[in-house]
Amino acid sequence: MTKADIVADIAEETGLERAEALRAVEAFMNSIKNSLSKGQNVYLRGFGSFVVKERAEKTGRNISKKTTIIIPAHNIPSFKPAKTFVEDVKKKVLVK
């Protein structure tokens, strides 16, 4: 499923114009990105959590040059689905 498919589903389900649905989806994604960029986690009950995880500094290898490199510590975004979300996917429950 692509963003265009999501926009089409939202437009059909809510009766909004596709352009309005696209603006809503874009605003939602930008809100999550901005929160994670600030180091704030996003919790959506019944759906899941978007969290910032810290990766420690580690040593890596450049195989082609046969050298070691230091990979600095950094933050990455992560998603953890809610238990009910996981159960619905396992049971193949369709939500409408």
C-alpha positions in Angstrom: 0.0 0.0 0.0 1.3 3.4 -0.9 0.6 6.9 0.4 -1.7 7.5 -2.6 -3.7 4.3 -1.6 -3.9 5.6 2.0 -5.1 9.0 0.8 -7.7 7.3 -1.5 -9.0 5.2 1.3 -9.3 8.1 3.7 -11.0 10.2 1.0 -13.5 7.4 0.3 -14.2 6.6 4.0 -14.6 10.2 5.2 -16.0 11.9 2.1 -13.2 14.4 2.0 -11.7 15.6 -1.3 -8.5 13.8 -2.2 -6.5 17.0 -1.8 -7.8 17.5 1.7 -7.1 13.9 2.6 -3.5 14.3 1.3 -3.0 17.5 3.4 -4.2 15.6 6.4 -1.9 12.6 5.8 1.0 14.9 5.1 0.3 16.9 8.3 0.1 13.7 10.3 3.4 12.4 9.0 5.1 15.8 9.5 3.9 16.0 13.1 5.4 12.6 13.8 8.7 13.5 12.1 8.9 16.8 14.0 8.2 15.2 17.4 10.8 12.4 16.8 13.3 15.0 15.6 12.9 16.8 18.9 13.4 13.5 20.8 9.8 13.2 21.8 8.0 9.9 21.4 4.6 9.6 19.8 2.0 7.2 21.4 -1.2 6.3 19.5 -3.4 4.1 21.7 -4.5 0.9 20.0 -2.1 1.5 17.1 1.4 1.8 18.4 4.3 4.0 19.4 6.9 5.9 17.4 10.0 6.1 19.6 13.5 7.4 19.3 16.1 4.8 20.0 19.7 5.5 20.8 22.4 3.5 19.1 25.7 3.3 20.9 29.1 4.0 19.2 30.5 0.8 17.7 33.3 -0.4 15.5 32.5 -1.5 12.0 34.5 -2.9 9.1 35.0 -1.7 5.5 35.4 -5.1 3.8 36.6 -3.7 0.5 39.4 -1.7 2.1 40.0 -4.2 5.0 39.9 -1.4 7.5 38.0 -0.7 10.7 35.8 2.4 11.1 34.1 3.9 14.1 30.4 4.3 13.7 29.4 7.2 16.0 26.5 7.0 18.5 23.2 8.2 16.9 19.4 8.2 17.2 17.1 6.3 15.0 13.3 6.3 14.7 11.5 3.0 15.6 7.9 1.8 15.6 6.4 -0.6 18.2 2.9 -1.8 17.4 0.3 -2.0 20.1 -0.7 -5.5 21.4 -4.2 -5.2 20.0 -2.7 -4.2 16.6 -0.5 -7.2 16.6 -3.4 -9.5 17.6 -5.6 -8.1 14.8 -2.8 -8.7 12.2 -2.3 -12.2 13.4 -6.0 -12.9 13.2 -6.3 -11.1 9.9 -9.1 -8.8 11.3 -10.2 -6.2 8.9 -11.1 -2.8 10.5 -13.7 -0.5 8.8 
